[in-house]
Amino acid sequence: MNPPHGFEMDRIKAEIADSFDEELEMEIDESRLESLLDEMSEHPEQAQLDRRIYFRELFRLQHELVRLQEWVQYKGLKVVVLFEGRDSAGKGGAIKRITQRLNPRVCRVAALPAPSERERTQWYFQRYVAHLPAAGEIVLFDRSWYNRAGVERVMGFCDEGDVEEFFRSVPEFERMLVRSGIVLLKYWFSITDDEQQFRFNMRIHDPLKQWKLSPMDVESRRRWEDYTRAKEAMLEHTHIPEAPWWVVEAVDKKRARLNCIAHLLEQIPYEDVPRAPVVLPDRVRNSDYIRQPVPEELYVPDAF
């Protein structure tokens, strides 16, 4: 017998609410962080985006990302999106919101660690090439080959000859990617000196976020101007018509996420994918099947 309509609607509403919980949990976590340091005078006064507007627009854009994902699969597109910016600029938060409702088999994140001894002897781009997409895939690089123009240069992990060769090579490398059919998008998340200091202080004071603050991050604060000069040189040498840079104003995290996603969607024309209606078949029931009970010791204890 079918359950009452009201009961069914309650279940549907509960399921929809549950699907939003991940974003709500992240939002609560960020609010908790901000409340830890509300009393700090360094906290810049900002006109924060209204939460209701933020959630409404985020869910709308995420729905469009699902449509884009289906179009990428349907047309066999190959999409690469690079996310660069200073430490704590909000790259990871934007990537989380992009991937949150997408199929990880279609859209994946490449966040490469420091190169191994063997990788240091390879062609510089070689370890990144291994993560490029096949047809029907989207790859988001949480930092990319532009490490050479940023952290490696500023921290002395390469010499100026390596940097000059990188600036000669990267425009041709990216033109080659585009000629091969890859859609290449490059985003730089921009924050102010004061905002980075504030976000680092939040990490210092929050035990759940302290792991995010590495010795390299701490050193990057001292070298703010060196990173600025490196960024300016990077943009000058690698902003090309085939793969231009796009700067995301990221002091307001919520606006930055929405602006980045909206812009990304505008760069790849997409349409609804034709599909046949899905009809669930009746379950097969065999009269000789008897379900065996699960031993009690296999259950996770009910702690809640």
Disulfide bonds with the S-S distance in Angstrom:
none
